[in-house]
Every structure is written in structure tokens, then in C-alpha cells.
Amino acid sequence: MSCRVIVVLLCLSVAPVFAGSKEAGTPDQAGSNVIVDVDGAGITLADFERDHPLALFQAKNAYYDAEKKAIDATMDDYLLGRQAKKENLAVPQLLDLHVNSQIAPDPSDEALKVYYEGLNTTDPFETLRDKILDHLREVRIGRAKLAYMQQLRNQANITVKLAAPRADLTTGNAPMRGAEQAPLTLIEFADYECPYCQQSEPDLNKIEAEYKSTLAFAYKDFPLPTHTHAQKAAEAAQCAGVQNKYWEYHDFLLTSRQLEVPQLKAAAQAIGLNTGDFDKCLDSGARAAAVKANFEEGLQLGISGTPSFLLNGRFISGSIPYEQLRKIIDEELKNSGSSSGLATVR
């Protein structure tokens, strides 16, 4: 889940790519063919990606997600087929034995009526009874199959070698905490007013504590225009950073969730800042440009909602469950020996 905003990205000028343009229909040195011809001047995909490395980042992530789903489905089919062969069964027989036969008996009509009462419908119970029952069976079978597939996966040594797209993104001047020279860097683009960012904070704190020797964490402001207090809250945290208390103020805001300007100033006093300097910084908009720079960087990445993350350049969208984030971090740790740092979009 994430807070969303509709953003319009201006088309990037293609003029710079003509500096290295090719003849139409001819491959460049890397073997890339010309994809656009303008009055005889050819532009290759390599030219485009060199000059606009982030332009297709979100498209590549969408394609990567589709590839992963297809690979997962293929892997499940393979594991089912292999297990069926071991047990001398057909796959439907295997599923009947280990999945369908494991679901709980159908609930009583009294229990079904409780479910029915929660539906927004004027149809009588007798009309919907069988549909409700079919739905519950489908849900139970789905959960049982997921559990069985996880069991089969746990019994196998599986390595998925599909490479995720990566953004060549540095932390820049973003506030950071965690291990120095860490093999992993997690950058969060977030908004102090976004409820999903607030909900994610306890899980992020757990992740930081668990991976404190291998993970560095950076925060970049992405105040959504639909959140009226987000811009000033981001500026306030930056003003606290001027007094070397960014993280104390950051954590306080996400806990208190009090974002009116008088409350932002009260928070500065609560954590022991020089309130005169803080108020001057906040009222003057001294840190507005720094917030804007973070926001524009997020737009270049195609980010349209918060929270959004980049783990060593690998995009993670939305507030995902702790265990799922932990799994991704473990995957990156496993691969960090061969490719450390922030990798380039490919």
C-alpha cells in the first residue's frame, strides 16, 4: 500500500542523442540497432539509455515483475510435476491428496449466515448460500495450495537468477544512518503526512536493528501535493538537520504525527533544538530547495507514491510486509559479494 499522486512528466528532449547518432539501419559498436531515424540521423536504444538512463526505469520494473510472476508459475508447475512423479500420481491427484483433502469441512448454515450478514446485498440468504460456500471453499483451497507450494519450495534448493532493474542513484546529501561502508543501502522516498509511511516506520526500525552491521538507511523527501502539511514537515526535518538533529526530529514527527506549523516548532523545542534558529529556518523556507531537489529526483525515477524504496538501486514500491522486505534484503545480501554498491539500470 502507498499514498499516491498523479504526476505528469515532461517529455525529455532527444536533442542530446544526436551527438553520437548513427546512420539509419546500422548497428552501433555494442550491436544495438537504430530505433529512430530523423532525416537520416539514427538514434540507437543505447544512445537513448545513455542520455536518459531513468526514462524507462518504471517500465523495466513492470516488465521485471511480470517476468517474476511467470517464472514463479513455471517453477510451481515444475515442482508439482516432479512431486507427482515421485508419488506416482497425476498432478490433479497430487493436489487432491495434499491440498483439497486438507481443507476444513464446510461451515454450518449458522456460520454462513454470519458471513451473509456482512454482505451489502438485498438478496435473500437462500439465493446466495451456494455462492458464499463456493467462495469460502475457493479461499481455503487457495491458502492450502500456497502452504503446500511453500513446503515443496522449502524442500528444494532454488536460486532465481533473474536480475532486477537498478537505478544508478547516490544518496547525495540525504541524511543517513547505519553501518559505514555497508554492502546494502536502503533509500526511502517518503512523506511525513502519508499514513502508509507512518505505518511502515516500526517495520523499518526492526529492519535497521536487525541489519545494523550490513545496512545503511537514507531518507529522501517526497511530499505529495495532496498532503497539505507534508512540504513544511519535510522542511522542518531539514532545519533540524542543520542543527545535527535530523534523525531525532524525523523519528519524533513519525511518532507524534503532529504536522501543523506551531506543532512543528513545538517539536523542535521538545528535542532540544535552538528554537530561534529553527523558527527562522522554517519560516524563511531556507530548506525548501533541498526538499524540492529530492522530490524532482523521485519524479525522474518515475515515483508517484509513498513510501517507495531503492535497495542498492532495486525498486520496491509501497509499504510491504516486514517479512517480504526482509526476504528482499537477504536476497541482496546473498548477491552483494559479486556486485556491491549502487548498480546501473540495465
Secondary structure in CASP SS format (residue, H / E / C, confidence):
PFRMAT SS
TARGET T0000
AUTHOR 0000-0000-0000
METHOD secondary structure of the structure
MODEL  1
M C 1.00
S C 1.00
C E 1.00
R E 1.00
V C 1.00
I C 1.00
V C 1.00
V C 1.00
L C 1.00
L C 1.00
C C 1.00
L C 1.00
S C 1.00
V C 1.00
A H 1.00
P H 1.00
V H 1.00
F H 1.00
A H 1.00
G H 1.00
S C 1.00
K E 1.00
E E 1.00
A C 1.00
G C 1.00
T C 1.00
P C 1.00
D C 1.00
Q C 1.00
A C 1.00
G C 1.00
S C 1.00
N C 1.00
V E 1.00
I E 1.00
V E 1.00
D E 1.00
V E 1.00
D C 1.00
G C 1.00
A E 1.00
G E 1.00
I E 1.00
T E 1.00
L H 1.00
A H 1.00
D H 1.00
F H 1.00
E H 1.00
R H 1.00
D H 1.00
H C 1.00
P C 1.00
L C 1.00
A C 1.00
L C 1.00
F H 1.00
Q H 1.00
A H 1.00
K H 1.00
N H 1.00
A H 1.00
Y H 1.00
Y H 1.00
D H 1.00
A H 1.00
E H 1.00
K H 1.00
K H 1.00
A H 1.00
I H 1.00
D H 1.00
A H 1.00
T H 1.00
M H 1.00
D H 1.00
D H 1.00
Y H 1.00
L H 1.00
L H 1.00
G H 1.00
R H 1.00
Q H 1.00
A H 1.00
K H 1.00
K H 1.00
E C 1.00
N C 1.00
L C 1.00
A C 1.00
V H 1.00
P H 1.00
Q H 1.00
L H 1.00
L H 1.00
D H 1.00
L H 1.00
H H 1.00
V C 1.00
N H 1.00
S H 1.00
Q H 1.00
I C 1.00
A C 1.00
P C 1.00
D C 1.00
P C 1.00
S C 1.00
D H 1.00
E H 1.00
A H 1.00
L H 1.00
K H 1.00
V H 1.00
Y H 1.00
Y H 1.00
E H 1.00
G C 1.00
L C 1.00
N C 1.00
T C 1.00
T C 1.00
D C 1.00
P C 1.00
F H 1.00
E H 1.00
T H 1.00
L H 1.00
R H 1.00
D H 1.00
K H 1.00
I H 1.00
L H 1.00
D H 1.00
H H 1.00
L H 1.00
R H 1.00
E H 1.00
V H 1.00
R H 1.00
I H 1.00
G H 1.00
R H 1.00
A H 1.00
K H 1.00
L H 1.00
A H 1.00
Y H 1.00
M H 1.00
Q H 1.00
Q H 1.00
L H 1.00
R H 1.00
N H 1.00
Q C 1.00
A C 1.00
N C 1.00
I C 1.00
T C 1.00
V C 1.00
K C 1.00
L C 1.00
A C 1.00
A C 1.00
P C 1.00
R E 1.00
A C 1.00
D C 1.00
L C 1.00
T C 1.00
T C 1.00
G C 1.00
N C 1.00
A C 1.00
P C 1.00
M E 1.00
R E 1.00
G E 1.00
A C 1.00
E C 1.00
Q C 1.00
A C 1.00
P C 1.00
L E 1.00
T E 1.00
L E 1.00
I E 1.00
E E 1.00
F E 1.00
A E 1.00
D C 1.00
Y C 1.00
E C 1.00
C C 1.00
P H 1.00
Y H 1.00
C H 1.00
Q H 1.00
Q H 1.00
S H 1.00
E H 1.00
P H 1.00
D H 1.00
L H 1.00
N H 1.00
K H 1.00
I H 1.00
E H 1.00
A H 1.00
E H 1.00
Y C 1.00
K C 1.00
S C 1.00
T C 1.00
L E 1.00
A E 1.00
F E 1.00
A E 1.00
Y E 1.00
K E 1.00
D E 1.00
F C 1.00
P C 1.00
L C 1.00
P C 1.00
T C 1.00
H C 1.00
T C 1.00
H C 1.00
A H 1.00
Q H 1.00
K H 1.00
A H 1.00
A H 1.00
E H 1.00
A H 1.00
A H 1.00
Q H 1.00
C H 1.00
A H 1.00
G H 1.00
V H 1.00
Q C 1.00
N C 1.00
K C 1.00
Y H 1.00
W H 1.00
E H 1.00
Y H 1.00
H H 1.00
D H 1.00
F H 1.00
L H 1.00
L H 1.00
T H 1.00
S H 1.00
R C 1.00
Q C 1.00
L C 1.00
E C 1.00
V H 1.00
P H 1.00
Q H 1.00
L H 1.00
K H 1.00
A H 1.00
A H 1.00
A H 1.00
Q H 1.00
A H 1.00
I C 1.00
G C 1.00
L C 1.00
N C 1.00
T H 1.00
G H 1.00
D H 1.00
F H 1.00
D H 1.00
K H 1.00
C H 1.00
L H 1.00
D H 1.00
S H 1.00
G C 1.00
A C 1.00
R C 1.00
A H 1.00
A H 1.00
A H 1.00
V H 1.00
K H 1.00
A H 1.00
N H 1.00
F H 1.00
E H 1.00
E H 1.00
G H 1.00
L H 1.00
Q H 1.00
L C 1.00
G C 1.00
I C 1.00
S C 1.00
G E 1.00
T E 1.00
P C 1.00
S E 1.00
F E 1.00
L E 1.00
L E 1.00
N C 1.00
G C 1.00
R E 1.00
F E 1.00
I E 1.00
S E 1.00
G C 1.00
S C 1.00
I C 1.00
P C 1.00
Y H 1.00
E H 1.00
Q H 1.00
L H 1.00
R H 1.00
K H 1.00
I H 1.00
I H 1.00
D H 1.00
E H 1.00
E H 1.00
L H 1.00
K H 1.00
N H 1.00
S C 1.00
G C 1.00
S C 1.00
S C 1.00
S C 1.00
G C 1.00
L C 1.00
A C 1.00
T C 1.00
V C 1.00
R C 1.00
END
